[in-house]
Each structure stands twice: as structure tokens, then as C-alpha cells.
Amino acid sequence: MSSSSAELFARAQKRIPGGVNSPVRAFRDLGGEPFFVERAEGSRVWTVDDRELIDYVGSWGPAILGHAHPKIVSAVCDAAQRGVSFGIPNPFEVELAELICAWMPAIEKVRMVNSGTEAAMSCLRLARGFTKRDIVIKFAGCYHGHADSLLVKAGSGALTHGQPDSAGVPKAIAEKTVVAPFNNIDAVRTAFRENNDQIACVILEPIPANAGLFFPREDFLHHLREESSRNGALLIFDEVMTGFRIARGGAQQLYGIQPDLTALGKVIGGGLPVGAFGGRVDIMDCLSPDGPVYQAGTLSGNPLAMAAGLAQLRELERINGWKLLEQLGADLAERIGDAFSKTALTFHRIGSMFCLFFTNGPVIDLDSARRSDTQRFAKFFHACLERGIYFAPSQFETNFISTAHSDADIEETARVVRETLAKL
């Protein structure tokens, strides 16, 4: 017997903290309760309450071809018939590694892991082991998963719930992380000056997408590259969100920057749990078993995730998915553009990623993003949800378009947004 979302959530709260397995899903800052999904296909999800929604979350980014794409489903089924996990090397690992290195020239070697959190955490350990330094520079509003060293003034779920610093992170570990405002190169230079020869790396989302969506100022990333090199620190791009989504070679291709290390996830797994990190050969060769930096994972390189990722990336290239995604994003922006000028709203988009900030611009960093009216956003979110449009359930998250979104989907979404904003 099927259960309603309300019944499932009541049961979940008895056995799962907060009733959810990732905090932002709880709708805490929006009011109301989360819905539960029965199935998904293409641009849509169907809830257990028999509601059909146009989905702009897309499993938080991985569903770049839409849900249940036939080629991905087929690849997973074929792989599963040969065994769902080995703990032994399999051919898919090699093929995906070769593809990643071919598409991102800054990655000369890559190691597969199981999540974006694991990828970013491993980048930090590797950077510290390679440089023999301890301090990390990160940026307020950039979220790199929930590893202790990185959960310091983070965005995403931590920001949404008003706890930029998580309980359980030892002070001694947090003190090894220097937090700078995004887009402020002077703060980075000060951090290098005050921590001379102690900084192992600078890590950032080149396009922050976990505190809403905002962009690097002109030359900011170039200055970071110069300052990192000048001070003997590694530059790490967290492209878990942007990698293979905004361009074939990610943000580093878009901005013409070569980081020393890159963290990947989302799109490279076709919707299955996955992550990866890679970079220069001399750095990557410091990993065990060749080097002294230990990293391991029983399910790393899982054949199902590797097969799904390969199928997705190859299909993206076959259809030139990035051109289509750019067109869909531009169409959405154009069709709702007039509505933005009539309210205190800032719309940010790059390719198939977009965010509506309920504040007057500019939004260039965490502080400006936090000026957003979260109560107005909550009203907007629920009004759109009632009319069949599912946006990310937080002012401080990013929405994603897939190649499965049709022109009719975009037009319907634009109409709902226009009418909803007019009534707020």
C-alpha cells in the first residue's frame, strides 16, 4: 500500500534525523513539509501524492540529460548484470579517467571517489601532503562538502539553517582554515602575508553555486592563480557543480585558468553516487600506493557509477548538449526578464544554472546574497510548487535545466514565475 508524503515524513522523522538524509530537503526555512518522489522521467518528477512537477533541481545537478535517460538506464542495467560491485579494478574506471583527462587538460591523472565531499577532502589532504604545509584558504559562501576543515562559514545547507560553523568541528582544525570574502583578492593577499610559507592551498568554487549563484569578478580567478603560484600554494577548483555542466571543460575552460587540482562529481556519475579528483602528475603521484598521502575507498570506481557517467558524458558530447542548455537557459531568462525589473529581484544565470535572489543587486559574495528576503522567497517557492514548478527549496541554492526540458516546459515555467512575482 502506498503512503502519502505526510505519512512517509511522519514515519521518517521517527527513524531519520529531521526525517531527511540531507538537511536542505527538510523545507525547514520554507515552512510546510517535503514531498516524496515516486518516480521521475525527463524534466519531470511524480510525487507519491500523484502530483506531476517540472523539476529544476535534477538531483542537485547530476540529471543534466533529464531523469531516467534511456542510455543511462541501459548502461546501468548492462553493467549490473555483470555485477554491481567488485572492489577490483574494472574497465569502466579506465575509460572514464581517460575521458576526464581528455576534456580537462589541467587533469593529468584522476582518482575516483564516491562523493563531492570525499573529492574535496582528498584534495586538501593531498595539497597538505604535497606542500608540507597545513593552512587552507577558502571563501565564505563556497561549500565543499561536510569535511571538518571545510565546514567553516560554509554555504549550502549550513547557511540555510543559519549555522555557518557546524558543531562538532574542533577549534584546532577550524583554525587551520582561513576564510576570505569571495571576489576580494586583497583579503587573499593579506592571508598569504600573515601566514607566510604556511598556506598549502586555496580552494574555491570558481562559480559559487551553494549560496545561490554568483560569479567571479573580472581577473579574480587569474589573480588567485598568480598569488597561489607566487606563494608556493596549490590552487584547487571545486567543480562538483560546474564540471562538465557549464562547458565541456568546466569553469576552468570558460575562464581560461588551469588549477593544480580539481574536485568533480554530479554529472560524471549520471545520477549515481560518485566523485573524482585530479590534477598535475607530480601532485597526484603523491597518492598511495605511489606516494605517502593515503586515500582509499571500497566502492571507488563502482562499475555502475562509471558506466552511468560514461553514458551521460558521451551522450552530452554527441548531441552538443552545452549548446542546447545555453539556449534553454537564455530562453528562460528572456521570457521572464520583464518581471525582474518590477520587483526587488536579482536573476543570475550561466548556461543551464540559474538563481533568483530576492534582493536588489549586485550579488557578488556571501554577504550580498544574505541580504535576500527569505520570507518572500518562501512564498514564491510554495506558490510555484502549487502550480507544478519545483525550484530548489532554498534561497541559497541553484537551479538546473536539463536537455530534457522542452520549449513548452520553459514557457510554462516562465508564465508561472511571471504571474507569481506579480502577486507577491
C-alpha positions in Angstrom: 0.0 0.0 0.0 1.4 3.4 -1.0 1.7 6.2 1.6 1.3 9.9 1.2 4.1 12.3 1.6 2.7 13.4 5.0 2.6 9.7 6.2 6.1 9.0 4.9 7.5 12.1 6.5 5.9 11.2 9.9 7.5 7.8 9.7 10.8 9.2 8.6 11.1 11.6 11.5 10.9 8.6 13.9 14.0 6.9 12.4 15.9 9.5 10.4 17.3 12.7 11.9 14.9 15.5 10.8 13.2 13.0 8.6 15.6 13.6 5.8 19.1 12.3 4.8 20.3 15.8 3.7 19.2 18.9 5.6 18.0 21.2 2.8 15.4 18.6 1.9 13.5 19.2 5.1 12.0 22.6 3.9 12.7 24.0 7.4 13.2 27.6 6.3 10.3 27.4 3.9 7.5 26.2 6.1 5.5 23.1 5.3 6.8 19.6 4.8 8.8 18.0 2.0 7.2 15.8 -0.6 8.3 12.3 -1.5 9.0 11.2 -5.1 7.5 8.1 -6.6 9.3 8.3 -10.0 11.0 10.7 -12.4 11.4 10.9 -16.1 12.8 13.6 -18.4 12.1 17.0 -17.0 9.5 15.8 -14.5 9.0 14.1 -11.2 5.9 12.5 -9.9 5.2 12.5 -6.1 3.6 9.7 -4.1 0.6 12.1 -3.9 0.2 11.8 -7.7 1.4 15.3 -8.4 3.4 16.0 -11.6 6.1 18.7 -11.3 8.5 20.3 -13.8 11.8 19.8 -11.9 14.7 22.3 -11.8 16.6 20.5 -9.1 17.6 17.5 -11.2 19.1 15.6 -8.2 21.0 18.8 -7.4 22.7 18.8 -10.8 23.6 15.3 -12.0 20.4 14.9 -14.2 21.8 17.0 -17.0 20.1 14.8 -19.6 16.9 14.6 -17.5 15.7 11.8 -15.3 15.9 8.1 -16.3 17.6 8.8 -19.7 17.3 5.6 -21.7 21.0 5.4 -22.5 22.0 5.8 -18.8 19.4 3.3 -17.7 20.6 0.9 -20.3 24.2 1.3 -19.3 23.4 0.8 -15.6 21.3 -2.3 -16.3 24.0 -3.8 -18.6 26.7 -3.2 -16.0 24.6 -4.6 -13.2 24.1 -7.8 -15.0 27.9 -8.3 -14.8 28.0 -7.5 -11.0 27.1 -4.3 -9.0 30.4 -4.0 -7.2 33.8 -5.8 -7.2 36.3 -3.9 -5.1 38.6 -4.9 -8.0 39.6 -2.7 -10.9 37.2 -2.7 -13.9 37.5 -1.3 -17.4 34.9 1.5 -16.9 37.3 3.2 -14.4 40.0 3.5 -17.1 37.6 4.7 -19.8 36.1 7.4 -17.6 39.6 8.5 -16.3 40.8 8.9 -19.9 37.7 10.9 -20.9 38.0 13.2 -17.9 41.7 13.9 -18.6 40.9 14.5 -22.3 38.2 17.0 -21.5 40.0 18.8 -18.7 43.7 19.4 -19.7 44.6 20.5 -16.2 43.8 17.0 -15.0 46.7 14.7 -16.0 45.7 11.9 -13.5 42.5 11.4 -11.7 41.2 9.2 -8.9 37.6 8.1 -8.5 35.8 8.5 -5.2 32.2 8.3 -4.1 31.1 11.9 -3.4 32.0 15.5 -3.9 32.7 15.8 -0.2 35.2 13.0 -0.4 36.8 14.6 -3.5 37.3 18.0 -1.8 38.5 16.4 1.4 41.0 14.3 -0.5 42.2 17.4 -2.4 43.0 19.1 0.9 44.9 16.1 2.3 46.9 15.8 -0.9 47.7 19.5 -1.1 48.9 19.4 2.5 51.0 16.3 1.9 52.5 17.7 -1.3 53.4 21.2 0.1 54.1 20.0 3.7 52.0 22.9 4.9 48.8 23.0 7.0 46.7 26.1 6.4 43.9 26.3 3.8 42.3 29.4 2.3 38.6 29.0 1.4 35.9 31.6 0.7 32.8 32.5 2.6 29.8 31.0 0.7 31.7 28.3 -1.1 30.6 24.9 0.0 32.9 21.9 -0.4 31.1 19.2 1.5 31.0 18.5 5.2 34.6 17.6 6.0 35.8 19.3 9.2 38.4 21.6 7.5 35.9 22.9 5.0 32.8 23.3 7.1 33.8 26.7 8.2 31.5 29.6 7.2 30.1 27.3 4.5 27.2 27.9 2.3 24.5 25.4 1.1 22.6 23.6 3.9 24.8 25.1 6.6 24.0 28.6 5.5 20.3 27.9 5.0 19.9 26.8 8.6 21.8 29.8 10.0 24.8 27.7 11.3 27.8 28.7 9.1 30.0 26.8 11.6 29.0 23.3 12.4 29.0 21.9 15.9 31.5 19.0 16.2 34.3 20.7 14.3 37.3 21.1 16.7 38.6 24.6 17.1 42.1 23.4 16.4 41.0 22.2 12.9 39.0 25.2 12.1 42.0 27.4 13.0 43.8 25.8 10.1 41.2 27.3 7.7 41.4 31.0 6.7 38.1 32.3 5.3 38.2 35.2 2.9 35.3 37.0 1.2 34.7 35.8 -2.4 35.9 38.3 -5.1 38.3 40.0 -2.6 41.8 39.4 -3.9 43.2 41.9 -1.3 42.0 39.6 1.5 43.8 36.7 -0.1 47.0 38.6 -0.4 46.7 39.6 3.3 46.1 35.9 4.3 49.3 34.9 2.4 51.2 37.7 4.0 50.1 36.9 7.5 50.6 33.2 7.1 54.0 33.3 5.3 55.0 29.8 3.9 52.2 28.1 5.8 49.4 28.0 3.3 49.0 24.7 1.5 46.2 25.6 -0.9 43.5 27.9 -2.0 40.2 26.1 -2.6 37.1 27.6 -4.1 34.1 27.0 -6.4 35.2 29.1 -9.4 31.4 29.9 -9.8 29.9 29.6 -6.3 26.6 27.7 -6.6 25.9 26.8 -3.0 25.0 30.2 -1.6 22.8 30.9 -4.5 24.7 31.6 -7.7 27.2 34.4 -8.2 30.2 34.9 -10.4 33.9 35.8 -10.1 34.8 39.4 -10.9 37.0 40.1 -13.9 40.5 38.8 -13.3 39.7 37.5 -9.8 40.5 33.9 -10.8 43.6 35.0 -12.7 44.8 36.8 -9.6 44.2 33.8 -7.5 46.3 31.7 -9.9 49.1 34.2 -9.7 49.0 34.6 -5.9 48.9 30.8 -5.4 51.9 30.2 -7.6 53.9 33.1 -6.2 53.4 31.8 -2.7 54.0 28.1 -3.4 50.4 27.1 -2.7 48.2 24.9 -4.8 45.0 26.2 -6.4 42.1 23.9 -6.1 38.9 24.3 -8.2 35.8 22.6 -6.8 33.9 21.9 -9.9 31.5 19.4 -8.4 28.6 21.6 -9.6 30.2 23.2 -12.7 32.3 20.4 -14.1 31.0 19.2 -17.5 27.8 21.3 -16.9 28.6 24.9 -17.9 31.1 23.8 -20.6 32.8 20.6 -21.8 35.8 21.5 -19.8 34.0 23.2 -16.9 34.6 26.6 -15.4 38.4 26.3 -16.0 37.8 26.1 -19.7 35.3 29.0 -19.6 37.7 31.3 -17.7 41.0 30.0 -19.1 42.5 29.0 -15.8 44.5 25.9 -15.0 44.1 24.8 -11.4 46.6 22.4 -9.8 43.8 20.1 -8.5 40.1 19.8 -9.4 37.3 18.2 -7.5 34.5 16.7 -9.6 31.1 14.9 -9.0 27.5 15.2 -10.1 27.4 15.0 -13.9 30.2 12.4 -14.1 28.1 9.8 -12.3 24.9 10.1 -14.3 22.9 10.3 -11.1 24.7 7.6 -9.1 26.9 8.4 -6.1 30.3 9.5 -7.4 33.1 11.9 -7.1 36.6 12.3 -8.5 39.7 14.5 -8.0 42.7 15.0 -10.3 45.4 17.3 -11.4 49.1 17.6 -12.2 51.0 14.3 -12.4 53.6 15.3 -9.8 50.9 16.1 -7.3 48.7 13.1 -8.0 51.7 10.7 -7.8 52.0 11.6 -4.1 48.9 9.5 -3.5 49.2 5.9 -2.2 50.3 3.4 -3.3 52.9 5.5 -5.2 53.3 8.2 -2.5 52.9 9.0 1.2 49.4 10.5 1.1 46.8 7.9 2.0 43.4 7.7 0.3 41.2 4.7 -0.3 37.6 3.7 -0.9 36.0 0.2 -1.2 33.3 1.4 -3.6 35.5 3.9 -5.5 35.3 3.3 -9.3 32.0 1.4 -8.8 31.1 -0.1 -12.2 27.5 1.1 -12.1 28.5 4.7 -11.5 31.3 4.6 -14.0 29.1 3.1 -16.7 26.4 5.7 -16.0 28.9 8.6 -16.1 30.4 7.4 -19.4 27.0 7.1 -21.0 26.0 10.5 -19.9 29.2 12.3 -20.9 29.3 10.6 -24.3 25.6 11.5 -25.0 26.2 15.1 -24.0 29.0 15.3 -26.5 27.0 13.5 -29.2 24.2 16.0 -29.0 26.3 19.0 -28.2 24.3 19.3 -25.0 26.1 22.5 -23.9 24.7 24.5 -26.9 21.2 23.2 -26.2 21.5 24.0 -22.4 22.7 27.5 -23.2 19.8 28.1 -25.5 17.2 26.8 -22.9 18.8 29.0 -20.2 18.7 32.1 -22.4 15.1 31.4 -23.4 14.0 31.2 -19.8 15.8 34.4 -18.9 14.3 36.2 -21.9 10.8 35.1 -21.2 10.8 36.2 -17.5 13.1 39.2 -17.9 10.4 41.8 -17.7 9.3 40.5 -14.3 12.7 41.2 -12.7 12.6 44.9 -13.4 9.3 45.2 -11.4 10.4 43.8 -8.1 13.5 43.6 -5.8 14.9 40.6 -7.5 18.3 39.7 -9.0 18.4 36.9 -11.6 21.7 35.2 -12.2 22.3 32.6 -14.9 25.2 30.9 -16.5 24.4 28.2 -19.1 21.9 25.9 -17.5 22.4 27.1 -13.9 20.2 29.9 -12.5 19.1 31.5 -9.3 16.6 34.2 -8.3 17.8 36.3 -5.3 15.1 38.2 -3.6 17.2 41.3 -3.2 18.4 44.2 -5.3 21.8 43.6 -6.9 24.6 43.3 -7.2 25.1 39.9 -5.6 28.9 39.2 -5.7 29.6 37.3 -2.5 28.0 35.7 0.6 27.2 39.0 2.4 25.3 40.4 -0.6 23.5 37.1 -1.1 22.4 37.1 2.6 20.6 40.4 2.0 17.9 38.3 0.3 14.4 38.3 1.7 14.0 34.7 2.6 10.3 35.1 3.6 9.5 36.4 0.2 11.4 33.6 -1.4 9.4 31.0 0.7 6.2 32.5 -0.6 7.5 32.4 -4.1 8.7 28.8 -3.8 5.4 27.5 -2.4 3.3 29.4 -5.0 5.4 27.9 -7.8 5.2 24.4 -6.3 1.4 24.6 -6.0 1.4 25.4 -9.7 3.6 22.5 -10.7 7.1 24.0 -10.8 9.7 22.6 -8.4 12.6 25.0 -7.8 15.5 24.4 -5.3 13.9 24.6 -1.8 16.2 27.3 -0.5 17.1 30.9 -1.4 20.7 29.8 -1.1 20.7 27.1 -3.7 21.0 26.9 -7.5 18.5 25.5 -10.1 19.4 23.3 -13.0 18.0 23.0 -16.5 18.4 19.6 -18.4 18.4 18.8 -22.0 15.1 17.1 -21.4 13.4 20.4 -20.7 11.2 21.3 -23.6 10.3 24.7 -25.0 6.8 24.1 -23.5 8.4 23.4 -20.1 10.3 26.7 -20.4 7.3 28.7 -21.4 5.1 27.2 -18.7 7.8 27.9 -16.1 8.2 31.5 -17.3 4.4 32.1 -17.2 4.2 30.7 -13.6 7.2 32.8 -12.5 5.8 36.0 -14.1 2.4 35.6 -12.6 3.7 34.5 -9.2 6.0 37.5 -8.9 3.2 39.9 -9.9 1.2 38.7 -7.0 3.9 38.8 -4.3 
